[in-house]
């Protein structure tokens, strides 16, 4: 999860370079008055993360977790899960 809606000073490259996330999630409202996510933060997330998911663009998100896997999924209107990983 990206820090503080991916504001300009919220995402540390040094932290992500150690963590190497497979994906990052930016929780942000569409057309928000703060203009989040910041372009600089998105650049850092894209550089160190395989995929950047955004709630303003990609909608609601959920994840299925087990001991070794994190599987992104989407919540459908009937609340069933659809694997998108």
CORHUNOR-V419141 format. One record per residue. RES is the residue in one letter. PSI is psi in whole degrees, 0 to 359 (none if undefined). OMEGA is omega in whole degrees, 0 to 359 (none if undefined). Layout:
((RES & PSI & OMEGA) (RES & PSI & OMEGA))
This chain:
((X & 125 & 178) (X & 143 & 181) (X & 146 & 174) (X & 55 & 175) (X & 21 & 182) (X & 46 & 172) (X & 162 & 187) (X & 320 & 184) (X & 21 & 187) (X & 345 & 190) (X & 113 & 184) (X & 119 & 179) (X & 321 & 182) (X & 321 & 178) (X & 312 & 181) (X & 329 & 179) (X & 335 & 176) (X & 320 & 184) (X & 322 & 183) (X & 61 & 181) (X & 148 & 177) (X & 332 & 175) (X & 159 & 177) (X & 149 & 180) (X & 128 & 175) (X & 115 & 177) (X & 108 & 186) (X & 141 & 178) (X & 147 & 179) (X & 138 & 178) (X & 40 & 181) (X & 152 & 185) (X & 350 & 182) (X & 356 & 181) (X & 35 & 174) (X & 150 & 359) (X & 150 & 180) (X & 143 & 180) (X & 320 & 179) (X & 315 & 180) (X & 319 & 177) (X & 322 & 178) (X & 316 & 178) (X & 315 & 179) (X & 316 & 180) (X & 324 & 181) (X & 320 & 187) (X & 359 & 183) (X & 142 & 180) (X & 320 & 183) (X & 139 & 174) (X & 119 & 178) (X & 139 & 182) (X & 133 & 181) (X & 332 & 178) (X & 332 & 183) (X & 320 & 187) (X & 351 & 178) (X & 196 & 181) (X & 145 & 181) (X & 153 & 172) (X & 165 & 181) (X & 141 & 175) (X & 125 & 183) (X & 141 & 166) (X & 192 & 187) (X & 328 & 185) (X & 354 & 185) (X & 147 & 169) (X & 115 & 184) (X & 115 & 176) (X & 145 & 178) (X & 171 & 177) (X & 148 & 176) (X & 120 & 179) (X & 166 & 180) (X & 327 & 179) (X & 8 & 177) (X & 20 & 171) (X & 167 & 183) (X & 141 & 176) (X & 119 & 180) (X & 125 & 176) (X & 12 & 181) (X & none & none))
